[in-house]
Amino acid sequence: MRIHPLAADGLIATALTTVAVLLGREAVAQGWPALDPLAWALVLLATLPLALRTKAPVTVFAFVHAVGVLYISLGYWPVVITFGPMLAVYTVASVRPARTTAVCAAVMGGVWVYAGLVTDGSSMASVLAQAVAYPLVFWWFGHIARRTTELTRQLRAEQAERARREVAEERVRIARELHDVVAHHMAVINVQAGLARFVFTTDAPTAREALDTIAGASGEALEELRRMLGLLRAEGVSGADGAPAPGLGQLAEMVDRVRAGGVPVDLRVTGEPRPLPPGVQLCLYRVVQEALTNVLKHAPGANAAVELAYRAGEMTVSVTDDGKGVDPDRKRGRGGHGLIGMRERAKLYGGTIVVGPRSEGGFGVHLTLPTSVRAARRGDADVE
């Protein structure tokens, strides 16, 4: 649970006020005049404004030091109001440039020397040493805090930029694969159009079948083209080339390659197989490929299982392992290109993906991918 900065500053100001009040009650025992209502009012004015120190650090610094000078000039015990100015110097050093901080530290040292001059029996050597040491210490700690904040902000910006580049690169790679899918459809259309033209007057049923194939392939090509353009438009990149995109027909071959790498894999297909758009097949294939690659990398001795299920209106695929041979120094499923690619592909086709450790041990990836036209359009809308 995170506390709002203003609330945290309020708590700090209240704590410092409490300490000042407790010290003020000891003024008589230390040989100083008892604090009267005016003194108590000045004590409150020297500490409570610190609740606004992050909103207006320099203004709060100037105000509490001005109150402190007035308090000291009236002959009250200076120790009572020392904590507020110290925190004010630290705050300025933590959020303002070194030049501003140097001026504030010098002002604090000057007030410290003034307190020693107006106080009878003060050891000026000790006062001067404290007037130099305390501002220097608070300036240093504030400087370290400011540098830490700047480095943290810079690191977060670099991480965000790196994540953005990884998403852009992954989308370009997916767009290239979708380009191959569209190219496949165009090749089918070209061949079927030539066949229809050749038999148009001599074999009407064959021509009609060719035209039906052209209609189906062109519809699927338009859907894939819309997805590809959505990806390219999302990141303002272009370019599409590469090897032919794989599908579910190559799933068994890929599983055999993983087995050859030393990971036992059990492949199971449930439901009634049916034709699927090449883009959907590519999405399923790549998710299984990435999941099994993670098993090879991070759990080489584990047993893996791949379950592909044909369901009404959707496809599901699960890749699980039993966790044997997991490298304890590696954390899976927390970032990187692989997880980004899985999420982008699931989003592209309107699906959902769950990646994480299993309660019974090991790791699992579960993808649900709708295959209806309506769901596919929802996936397009997500990308656009």
Secondary structure, 3 states (H helix, E strand, C coil): CCCCHHHHHHHHHHHHHHHHHHHHCCCCCCCCCCCCHHHHHHHHHHHHHHHHCCCCHHHHHHHHHHHHHHHHHCCCCHHHHCHHHHHHHHHHHHHCCHHHHHHHHHHHHHHHHHHHHHCCCCCHHHHHHHHHHHHHHHHHHHHHHHHHHHHHHHHHHHHHHHHHHHHHHHHHHHHHHHHHHHHHHHHHHHHHHHHHHHHCCCCHHHHHHHHHHHHHHHHHHHHHHHHHHHHHHHHCCCCCCCCCCCCHHHHHHHHHHHHHCCCCEEEEEECCCCCCCHHHHHHHHHHHHHHHHHHHHHCCCCCEEEEEEEECCEEEEEEEECCCCCCCCCCCCCCHHHHHHHHHHHHHCCCEEEEEECCCCCEEEEEEEECCHHHHHHHHHHHC
